[in-house]
Amino acid sequence: MKHYPSTDLKQNLGDVLAAASQQPVSITRHNKPRYVLMSIEAYEARFANDSRRAYASEDAPSEHVEILEEYAAELDRD
């Protein structure tokens, strides 16, 4: 995995994107890996079977909203 300091991203964006199209790339801050940049194809292949999903509140399924509302009501009662 190639590593690029976050401070160099602006100057080397083309190189970073080219590298990320081939394999995941580590973005470092203070010489420590902090982020990973990868192509959407690599991401989808790696997490294709992951059933977890994040929603914006306005896009969440109604049954999820109901569960959260019930939990919030319980917290209010305590």
VOPAGU-2260 file (C-alpha; in pm, 1 decimal, decimal comma):
REM VOPAGU-2260
SITE   aa  ch    i         X         Y         Z
SITE  MET   A    0       0,0       0,0       0,0
SITE  LYS   A    1     137,0     339,8     -92,5
SITE  HIS   A    2     136,3     615,9     166,8
SITE  TYR   A    3      85,4     987,2     105,5
SITE  PRO   A    4     102,7    1262,8     368,1
SITE  SER   A    5    -218,4    1463,6     387,8
SITE  THR   A    6     -17,4    1784,0     346,4
SITE  ASP   A    7      96,0    1667,1       1,0
SITE  LEU   A    8    -251,3    1585,8    -132,3
SITE  LYS   A    9    -305,3    1921,9    -298,1
SITE  GLN   A   10      23,2    1908,8    -489,3
SITE  ASN   A   11       4,3    1536,4    -574,8
SITE  LEU   A   12    -367,9    1475,9    -618,5
SITE  GLY   A   13    -328,1    1329,1    -966,9
SITE  ASP   A   14     -63,6    1084,5    -846,2
SITE  VAL   A   15    -271,4     987,6    -542,6
SITE  LEU   A   16    -583,2     925,2    -751,9
SITE  ALA   A   17    -384,8     724,3   -1007,0
SITE  ALA   A   18    -238,7     509,6    -728,9
SITE  ALA   A   19    -582,7     465,5    -565,8
SITE  SER   A   20    -724,4     341,3    -894,4
SITE  GLN   A   21    -476,1      50,3    -874,8
SITE  GLN   A   22    -489,2     -31,3    -502,9
SITE  PRO   A   23    -597,1     127,6    -172,7
SITE  VAL   A   24    -379,3     422,0     -67,5
SITE  SER   A   25    -302,9     527,9     288,6
SITE  ILE   A   26    -329,8     897,6     373,8
SITE  THR   A   27    -113,6     986,4     671,2
SITE  ARG   A   28    -111,7    1269,0     923,5
SITE  HIS   A   29     190,1    1317,3    1147,6
SITE  ASN   A   30     338,9     999,3     994,0
SITE  LYS   A   31      44,9     785,3    1111,5
SITE  PRO   A   32    -209,4     623,3     876,6
SITE  ARG   A   33    -541,4     806,5     916,2
SITE  TYR   A   34    -748,0     740,2     603,0
SITE  VAL   A   35    -771,5     498,4     313,4
SITE  LEU   A   36    -858,0     606,9     -39,2
SITE  MET   A   37    -968,8     342,4    -286,8
SITE  SER   A   38   -1162,8     317,1    -608,2
SITE  ILE   A   39   -1537,9     269,5    -583,5
SITE  GLU   A   40   -1496,7     -68,9    -750,8
SITE  ALA   A   41   -1252,5    -183,7    -481,6
SITE  TYR   A   42   -1481,2     -48,9    -209,9
SITE  GLU   A   43   -1789,7    -223,8    -349,5
SITE  ALA   A   44   -1599,7    -549,7    -396,6
SITE  ARG   A   45   -1464,0    -538,9     -42,4
SITE  PHE   A   46   -1793,5    -449,4     126,3
SITE  ALA   A   47   -2047,1    -608,4    -107,8
SITE  ASN   A   48   -2180,1    -845,3     160,0
SITE  ASP   A   49   -2193,6    -586,7     438,1
SITE  SER   A   50   -2559,2    -542,4     527,4
SITE  ARG   A   51   -2496,7    -231,7     737,1
SITE  ARG   A   52   -2611,2      96,2     591,1
SITE  ALA   A   53   -2613,8     455,4     703,2
SITE  TYR   A   54   -2909,9     680,9     623,5
SITE  ALA   A   55   -2973,5    1050,6     642,1
SITE  SER   A   56   -3262,3    1103,8     883,1
SITE  GLU   A   57   -3498,5    1205,8     604,3
SITE  ASP   A   58   -3411,8     891,5     403,1
SITE  ALA   A   59   -3429,3     636,1     683,9
SITE  PRO   A   60   -3687,7     356,1     653,1
SITE  SER   A   61   -3998,5     427,5     859,3
SITE  GLU   A   62   -3947,9     117,2    1075,4
SITE  HIS   A   63   -3602,5     247,7    1175,8
SITE  VAL   A   64   -3748,1     587,9    1261,6
SITE  GLU   A   65   -4015,3     420,0    1476,3
SITE  ILE   A   66   -3752,0     223,0    1667,7
SITE  LEU   A   67   -3553,4     539,7    1734,7
SITE  GLU   A   68   -3864,5     730,6    1842,6
SITE  GLU   A   69   -3961,5     451,8    2084,1
SITE  TYR   A   70   -3611,6     450,8    2231,4
SITE  ALA   A   71   -3612,4     830,4    2265,9
SITE  ALA   A   72   -3947,8     811,6    2445,1
SITE  GLU   A   73   -3803,7     554,5    2687,0
SITE  LEU   A   74   -3511,0     784,1    2760,4
SITE  ASP   A   75   -3750,7    1072,8    2828,8
SITE  ARG   A   76   -3940,5     859,5    3083,1
SITE  ASP   A   77   -3623,8     775,0    3278,3
